[in-house]
Amino acid sequence: MLEIISHYSSGISLADIVKLSQMAKTTVFRILDILKKDNISAITPPLRNIF
């Protein structure tokens, strides 16, 4: 997941991460939530771009 996100300095959408990772949307969302809580990634409302 971090490898995917790292290739998009201007951000990437949740839908694109789901496609690229081939993981379920709920799994991707849970992982992103953990990364956000640990200040590893940021999500712009309403889930438009993930950095």
N, C-alpha and C positions, 0 to 999 in steps of 0.2 A: 504494500500500500504506500509506504513512504517513497519507494522508488518511483512509483507512478506519479505521485504528487510532486516529487522533486523535478520532474521534467516540465512542469507548467508553472513558471515563475509568476504569471499573471493570474493563476488560479485555474481550477478545473471543476466541473460540475459533478454532483453526486452521480448523476446518470452516466457520465463518461467514466467515472471511476468504476462503477458497476460493470460497464461493458468491458473495460480494459482488464479488470481483475478477474472477471468471470465468477465473481462471488455473488451471493444473494444480497439484495439491497439492504435487508435488515442486518446482515453481518457487516457490511461495509459501514452502515450507519453506526453500529455499536463500536467498531474499531475507531472510526473518526471521533466519536464522542470521547473515547478514552484518550486519544491523542490531543484533543482539545483541552480536556481537564488537566493533562500533564504539560500544557503550553507548548506542545510540539507542532500543532497545526492550529489554524484559525478558520472559522467558517463565517462568511458574511451572510447576514439575513436576507431573505429567507432561503437558506441553503443554496445560494446562487454559485458561489465560488469557494473552493477549499484551498487554503494556502499552507 
